[in-house]
């Protein structure tokens, strides 16, 4: 299936699901009959994980059943998505950043799931995405960072979670004319120590990941990738404000149900999530800990669908930029699948710093 067709199918499938489901009211009222599971594509300590646990505690109280968080990182989110799709269980849900699957058609030749396997229920969070550098780098702004990268082409390196953040930052590098290697991590949370010690120079991630080292004074944030300023980081500008419009992405986190889920069930669960959201993220401290905006909830599945749909054209545009980047560094991408092309790009960049690659994969 073509990349554009698959991307459009994501939107079409969820819209049809939103309009076509029906169910007996009694079934909705009796749910849940046992413990509920949220499967996450990220490890413990990520923004999504922290938010999931805050919500899980309050939903457990509301539903009178345990809500279990199951972390299934790896495979660009496919490990978690595959486990969720295989469950066929009305008590198992996928809680994931929407960017984890909007990029899949551009990175994978074949996927183990279809768009209609992921039925949007509600947006649960909007994670603040940041550009962070070590204090030792002695840069105080995104402009300083760009200037340093231009003076030292290929000498600075960066890390980010695989997915849409990868795409967005790669596009930023291309448009700014910067040459910068990327370092991969199996467990991205481990990248924070390397950033604090100066082994990597740039980290693009949710604020919740970098927060401990920011508070320890070892890492500073030079810009927000999120489109709006964060209430708990009032003095940190967005990249868009600083004149970099391609470096913009909101870390939206959605709850998705199986394709068997009914319309009544979706509405019931969405209402319950909205009901506990105020207490889950009521304080500025909680929002800062999770790294989320104050009002994270898309109130309906239709709103979440619209949010996902808005990401697809942006990813398509960035994918063209990534292809141009590959061509610029001397590789003919014709005949390569997108996943192969991305692997080639990574291999080129990593060849410049083999010691970092070895450390990151250890």
Buried (B, 14 or more C-beta within 10 A) or exposed (E): EEBBEBBBBBBBBBBEBBEEBEBEEEEBEEBBEEEBBBBBBBBEBBBBBBBBBBBBEBBBEEBEBEBBBBBBBBBBBBBBBBBBBEBEBBBBBBBBBBBBBBBBBBBBEEBBBBBBBBBBBBBBBBBBBBBBBBBEBEBEEBBBBBEBBEEEEEBBBBBBBBBBBBBBBBBBBBBBEBBBBBBBBEEBBBBBEBBBEEBBBBBBBBBBBBBEBBEEEBBBBBBBBBBBBBEBBEEBBBBBBBEBEBBBBBBBBBBBBBBEBBBBBBBBBBEBBBEBBEBBBEEEEBBBBBBBBEEBBBBBBBBBBBBBBBBBEBBBEBBEBBBEBBEEEEBEBEEBBBBEBBEBBBEBBBEBBEEBBEBBEE
